[in-house]
Amino acid sequence: MQRRIIPREIKTEVLAKAKSGEKVALLATQYGISDKTIYTWLRMDTGEAVVSVVKYNRLKRENEELKRLVGELTLNMSLGKKN
């Protein structure tokens, strides 16, 4: 079987859509790429052995919440407020 070279822009687009919650099976059909290839890209991108898009999205939300809390605490400290 001959390997097909997929442009970096397409790979980036597919990864972004997968990470935002779109179904890998649908992306595979839409772009003509195997779902195994997309899961491999996700695994390589995150460094995890097994990728769960749900887990990725949950961690992303938790990270954003922590950033918000740090910002709020930093502001309160600079204004001399106690929590």
Stockholm file with secondary structure:
# STOCKHOLM 1.0

chainA/1-83         MQRRIIPREIKTEVLAKAKSGEKVALLATQYGISDKTIYTWLRMDTGEAVVSVVKYNRLKRENEELKRLVGELTLNMSLGKKN
#=GR chainA/1-83 SS CCCCCCCHHHHHHHHHHHHTTCCHHHHHHHHTCCHHHHHHHHHHHHTCSSCCHHHHHHHHHHHHHHHHHHHHHHHHHHTTCCC
#=GC SS_cons        CCCCCCCHHHHHHHHHHHHTTCCHHHHHHHHTCCHHHHHHHHHHHHTCSSCCHHHHHHHHHHHHHHHHHHHHHHHHHHTTCCC
//
